[in-house]
Amino acid sequence: MTVLKTRIIGSNLEKKGFVKAEDSDHIWYTFYANGNDTCIMTKISHGEREIGDPLIAKMARQLHISKADFVDLVSCKIDGEQYLSMVDEYIDS
């Protein structure tokens, strides 16, 4: 079972072009490409310290990548440019 720390996920998403926004319940991460926001986003609940396989899979679907690619994205094996090329067809810019 894969377990990821939410602090690391958030920090590394921001390094890949995601912009963080907080509301009372969640921390939202929206992907920006070429300076424009896209329809690609995910969220982490406040107070959540780690996420396991079910939430990793859900976040991966929200980002239009496989679970394995999500783990690689947040562990910096995939950079922002590589991610952009993976999801280019989903971006409505």
GIZI-V263388 format. One record per pair of residues at least 6 apart in sequence whose ideal C-beta (glycine too) atoms are under 8 Angstrom apart, sorted by the first residue. I is the first residue (numbers start at 1). J is the second residue. D is the distance in whole Angstrom. If there is no record, write none. Layout:
i = <I,I>
j = <J,J>
d = <D,D>
//
This chain:
i = <1,1,2,2,2,2,2,3,3,3,4,4,4,4,4,5,5,6,6,6,6,6,7,8,8,9,9,9,9,10,10,10,10,12,12,12,12,13,13,13,13,13,14,14,15,15,16,16,16,16,16,16,17,17,17,17,17,17,18,18,18,18,19,19,19,19,20,20,20,21,21,21,21,22,22,24,25,25,26,26,26,26,27,27,27,27,28,28,28,29,29,29,29,30,30,30,30,31,31,31,31,31,31,31,31,32,33,33,33,34,36,38,38,38,38,39,39,39,40,40,40,40,40,40,41,42,42,42,44,51,53,56,56,56,57,59,60,60,60,60,63,63,63,64,64,64,65,65,65,65,69,69,72,73,78,84>
j = <52,53,52,53,56,67,71,50,51,52,50,51,56,71,74,49,50,44,48,49,50,51,49,74,75,44,51,59,74,20,27,29,44,73,74,75,76,20,29,42,73,74,20,29,76,80,31,73,78,79,80,83,31,32,33,80,83,84,29,30,31,32,29,30,32,37,27,28,29,27,28,29,30,28,46,46,45,46,43,44,45,46,43,44,45,46,41,42,43,41,42,43,44,37,38,40,41,37,38,40,41,63,83,87,91,38,84,91,93,93,93,90,91,92,93,90,91,92,62,63,64,87,90,91,62,59,62,63,51,59,67,67,70,71,67,70,66,67,69,70,70,73,87,86,87,90,73,83,86,87,78,86,78,83,86,91>
d = <6,5,7,6,6,8,6,5,7,5,7,6,6,7,6,7,6,5,5,6,6,6,8,7,8,7,7,8,5,7,6,7,6,7,5,7,6,8,5,8,8,7,6,7,7,7,8,6,8,7,4,6,6,5,7,5,7,7,4,6,5,7,7,5,6,7,6,7,6,8,5,8,7,7,8,8,7,7,4,7,6,7,6,5,8,7,6,8,5,6,5,7,8,5,7,7,4,8,5,4,7,7,8,7,8,7,6,5,6,6,5,7,5,7,6,7,7,5,7,6,6,6,6,7,7,5,4,6,7,7,8,6,6,7,5,6,6,5,7,4,6,7,7,8,5,5,7,7,6,7,6,7,5,6,8,8>
//
